[in-house]
Amino acid sequence: MGWTDFYRRRDALDAVLRAAAGNPAAPLTCDRDLFADEAELLLALHYRWMQQLTGRLGAALQDSEDDRVEVVTRTWRALAAEQPVLRAVLDEHLTSTEAVEREQRLLALTAGLAELSEPSATISRVGAAFAALIRTGPAVASPVRHRGLAKSA
């Protein structure tokens, strides 16, 4: 794909999200010159989500000493708040089990809830449970830090 195609696809994805802003559950408009079908369009939208999530998770983990579960939860929620239409469109339309499980595995592994040595299905299952908690659970409280206090012997 050349730069012209890249920009055309980016602009088409932006147009889909603008159109879906009023009703993310409505049928999506797919530019057939750029995407073979709605499934391919949704995978491109999911790729956009995953690029942003992965980058933010890496930065957040590097910049924080908080618990990894808390960092992942906070980062996912912040991105969902910044990209509500993208997240809502994916939640309403994405049916690719492979794409959903890819995100679930990312969440589980990044939060330290699973290990790469575990079976992929197990990691996905843990990630699915964690994703459900991220979406519906209470806010994660920041732990109290006691820096500079003398340690007892």
C-alpha positions as CSV (number, residue, x, y, z in Angstrom):
1,M,0.0,0.0,0.0
2,G,1.4,3.4,-1.0
3,W,0.9,6.7,0.9
4,T,-2.0,7.7,-1.3
5,D,-3.9,4.5,-0.3
6,F,-2.9,4.9,3.3
7,Y,-4.4,8.4,3.4
8,R,-7.5,7.3,1.6
9,R,-8.1,4.5,4.0
10,R,-7.4,6.7,7.0
11,D,-9.9,9.3,5.7
12,A,-12.5,6.6,5.0
13,L,-12.1,5.3,8.6
14,D,-12.5,8.8,9.9
15,A,-15.6,9.3,7.8
16,V,-17.1,6.0,9.2
17,L,-16.5,7.2,12.7
18,R,-18.0,10.6,12.0
19,A,-21.1,9.0,10.5
20,A,-21.4,6.6,13.5
21,A,-21.1,9.3,16.1
22,G,-24.9,9.7,16.3
23,N,-25.7,6.0,16.4
24,P,-22.7,3.5,16.6
25,A,-25.1,0.6,16.3
26,A,-26.4,1.7,12.9
27,P,-25.1,-0.1,9.8
28,L,-21.7,1.1,8.7
29,T,-21.0,2.7,5.3
30,C,-18.2,0.7,3.7
31,D,-16.2,2.2,0.8
32,R,-15.9,-0.9,-1.4
33,D,-13.0,0.7,-3.3
34,L,-10.9,0.5,-0.1
35,F,-12.4,-2.3,1.9
36,A,-13.6,-5.6,0.5
37,D,-16.5,-5.8,3.0
38,E,-17.6,-4.6,6.5
39,A,-15.5,-7.2,8.2
40,E,-12.3,-5.8,6.6
41,L,-13.4,-2.3,7.6
42,L,-13.9,-3.4,11.2
43,L,-10.5,-5.1,11.2
44,A,-9.0,-1.8,10.1
45,L,-10.9,0.1,12.9
46,H,-9.7,-2.5,15.4
47,Y,-6.2,-2.2,14.2
48,R,-6.4,1.6,14.8
49,W,-7.7,0.8,18.4
50,M,-4.9,-1.7,19.0
51,Q,-2.2,0.6,17.8
52,Q,-3.3,3.3,20.2
53,L,-3.9,0.9,23.0
54,T,-0.5,-0.8,22.6
55,G,1.4,2.5,22.4
56,R,-0.4,3.9,25.4
57,L,0.1,0.8,27.5
58,G,3.8,0.8,26.8
59,A,4.2,4.4,27.8
60,A,2.0,4.0,30.9
61,L,3.8,1.0,32.2
62,Q,7.2,2.7,31.7
63,D,6.1,5.9,33.5
64,S,4.3,4.3,36.4
65,E,5.2,2.3,39.5
66,D,1.6,1.4,40.1
67,D,0.3,-2.2,39.9
68,R,0.1,-3.4,36.3
69,V,-3.5,-4.3,36.6
70,E,-4.3,-0.8,37.6
71,V,-2.2,0.7,34.9
72,V,-3.8,-1.4,32.2
73,T,-7.3,-0.7,33.5
74,R,-6.7,3.1,33.7
75,T,-5.1,3.2,30.3
76,W,-7.9,1.2,28.6
77,R,-10.6,3.3,30.2
78,A,-8.8,6.5,29.3
79,L,-8.5,5.5,25.6
80,A,-12.2,4.4,25.6
81,A,-13.1,7.8,27.0
82,E,-11.0,9.6,24.4
83,Q,-12.3,7.4,21.5
84,P,-15.9,6.7,22.5
85,V,-17.2,6.3,19.0
86,L,-14.4,4.0,17.9
87,R,-14.9,1.8,21.0
88,A,-18.7,1.8,20.6
89,V,-18.5,0.8,16.9
90,L,-16.2,-2.0,17.7
91,D,-18.4,-3.1,20.6
92,E,-21.5,-3.1,18.4
93,H,-20.1,-4.5,15.1
94,L,-16.8,-6.4,15.5
95,T,-17.5,-10.1,15.2
96,S,-14.0,-11.4,14.5
97,T,-13.2,-13.8,17.3
98,E,-9.5,-13.6,16.3
99,A,-9.4,-9.8,16.7
100,V,-11.3,-9.8,20.0
101,E,-9.1,-12.5,21.4
102,R,-6.0,-10.7,20.3
103,E,-7.1,-7.7,22.4
104,Q,-8.0,-10.0,25.3
105,R,-4.6,-11.6,25.2
106,L,-2.9,-8.2,25.1
107,L,-4.8,-7.1,28.2
108,A,-4.1,-10.3,30.2
109,L,-0.4,-10.4,29.3
110,T,0.3,-6.7,29.8
111,A,-1.5,-6.8,33.2
112,G,0.6,-9.7,34.3
113,L,-2.5,-11.9,34.7
114,A,-1.2,-14.6,32.3
115,E,2.1,-15.8,31.0
116,L,3.2,-16.4,27.4
117,S,3.9,-20.0,28.3
118,E,0.2,-20.6,29.0
119,P,-2.1,-21.9,26.2
120,S,-3.5,-19.2,24.0
121,A,-7.1,-20.2,24.9
122,T,-6.3,-19.8,28.6
123,I,-4.8,-16.4,28.1
124,S,-7.8,-15.3,26.0
125,R,-10.2,-16.5,28.7
126,V,-8.3,-14.6,31.4
127,G,-8.2,-11.6,29.2
128,A,-12.0,-11.8,28.5
129,A,-12.7,-11.8,32.2
130,F,-10.3,-8.9,32.8
131,A,-11.9,-6.9,29.9
132,A,-15.3,-7.4,31.4
133,L,-14.1,-6.1,34.7
134,I,-12.4,-3.1,33.0
135,R,-15.7,-2.2,31.3
136,T,-18.1,-2.7,34.2
137,G,-16.1,-2.8,37.4
138,P,-15.5,0.0,39.8
139,A,-12.7,2.4,39.4
140,V,-9.3,1.1,40.5
141,A,-8.1,3.0,43.5
142,S,-4.5,4.1,43.5
143,P,-2.4,2.4,46.2
144,V,-1.0,4.6,48.9
145,R,2.7,5.1,48.4
146,H,5.0,5.7,51.4
147,R,8.1,7.0,49.8
148,G,10.9,8.3,52.0
149,L,9.7,6.6,55.1
150,A,12.4,4.7,57.0
151,K,12.1,0.9,56.7
152,S,11.9,-1.0,59.9
153,A,14.7,-3.5,60.5
